[in-house]
Amino acid sequence: MTFLRQPTRAGVRDAAAKLAAILPPTPLFSREINGVEIAFKSEPLQPMGAFKLRGAWHRLTALSDEARRKGVVAFSSGNHAQGIAWAAKRLGIAATIVMPADAPRAKVEGTLALGAEIVAYDRATESRETIAARLAEARGATLVPSFDDPWIIEGQGSAGVEAAAQMEAAGLGAPAHVVVPCGGGGLAAGIALALKDAAITVVEPEGWDDMRRSLEASWILPVGDSPPPTACDALQTKQVSPLTFDVLSRRDARGVAVSEAETATAQRWAAEQLRLVVEPGGAVALAALLAGKVAPEPGMLVILSGGNVDRAAYARVLAGG
Amino acid sequence: MTFLRQPTRAGVRDAAAKLAAILPPTPLFSREINGVEIAFKSEPLQPMGAFKLRGAWHRLTALSDEARRKGVVAFSSGNHAQGIAWAAKRLGIAATIVMPADAPRAKVEGTLALGAEIVAYDRATESRETIAARLAEARGATLVPSFDDPWIIEGQGSAGVEAAAQMEAAGLGAPAHVVVPCGGGGLAAGIALALKDAAITVVEPEGWDDMRRSLEASWILPVGDSPPPTACDALQTKQVSPLTFDVLSRRDARGVAVSEAETATAQRWAAEQLRLVVEPGGAVALAALLAGKVAPEPGMLVILSGGNVDRAAYARVLAGG
């Protein structure tokens, strides 16, 4: 049993400063939806295509020299893998990633291209947590979870710090309501810490809306035994973390679930209106807005969290609708 | 016969200052190609999805109050139309656009959404120049050409001013070689004026490479009588202008032609590596680089000029390769 420190607002600001030293902020765009100007934070435009390098950078830069020498181990369906690989490469740290054998090809290739070692597992029969923990133990390496970690949460929150400054600069005012995709809740919790006065709505795919149900129940509930298939590979998290849940619960965050069709509509809208490639899991917050499940309001900030699509699947989405 | 003033470097800098006052620079990204860091200027991320609002803004803001009251007329397959409509809407000027009946649906809808009036014509049998000139004469409106105009050329050049500052800030040095899509040559000529020390390569679709042939002949040559079909609707210009040709010729610009397959490969690469939706005509400079027709070199700047795709056609491109 490890006792983890709580993620803090000061930690988020520290992470934002560390990120600002190495990368420009991802662009913020605005578009009118039902006559209201909405801000869109575009994390697909990160070098590795998703917000995940934020937490990875904050975590890996906090490792001791000795820990850096022994390397890091992570498990991920793809974006956290690439975030860790990106940060590890830049810091000269060896990274091993435990990835499902059916992860999108683009995410596997992206991770390999960043120099990480990949260990594949069968999503149906094996536990990635166990495999990763054993690897880390055998090598003395540091296990870097994808959301159940205060540094990771704080790092992801840097997106909120950036967006607030960009909204102010663009004359859109302070963020009043943030709509954010949710898998394990790291991004949502980090942004909630960053933006202490904003309402928070987390969005999940239908059947994977355990954070929504947990927030309503005020208790962590896992996804059901047979969750439906979803194109949102990045959001297939079976249970959220006390760290992310506590932050969101204390902030009275609300959860919304969107259908696969609503997500596809959002991907098409992002391609046509923003000229951005957004992956299914990265488009769910936009989907909630376009589907009318979240009402547009002044000061609304919608997070587009990633753009690492499977090209063939993305082509089918664009051909539809 | 009208005598046009020549576009100037001072005019480009003036245009850049006017643009900077109303819009943030479009992001500049860098990626390694064959071990060389290449800069990509991302004009698909403009509000209307292409660089064309630059020239439109510079031109329309230079109109007298009386000219503004009488409105503007333009002819365009789509991006210039949307650029003019965008600038006109912002300035409260009435805009009429002569567009081919077979223009991509997205470009027609984008233009209408920006409040412009559209007059359709048959690309095969009618002359858009004649229709537009008659409309302008009847209304006393100002005809705004898409490239044969010093303000338009200067305005487009603001992309080069921005990119140079961004490359410097990113540690990529001054632009040494710019690779740029070419229809009528407005963007290429403007950037050549902006970046007086850079080599310039203009890229056109095969069979529409009249600028390439003109530069080699040192004399303006039109496209052939039966140019092949091309997905690059934005680059189907039958003859370049003395204004654009002279600038590029004096700078010893080189021309390169790319195939439809090379362009499609570039669109797929942009989607996967940059998460950007780039239209065929916007991807030809990248295509020349990826096809090895332009060798990567330090200080290289590749312009991605627009992202207003026909969604069905774009889906087919992404499904291929």
Interface residues (C-beta under 8 A of the other chain):
Chain A: P24 P27 F29 P44 L45 G49 A106 A170 R268 A271 E272 L274 R275 L276 V277 V278 G307 N308 V309 R311 A312 Y314 A315 R316 L318 A319
Chain B: P24 P27 F29 P44 L45 G49 A106 R268 A271 E272 L274 R275 L276 V277 V278 G307 N308 V309 R311 A312 Y314 A315 R316 L318 A319
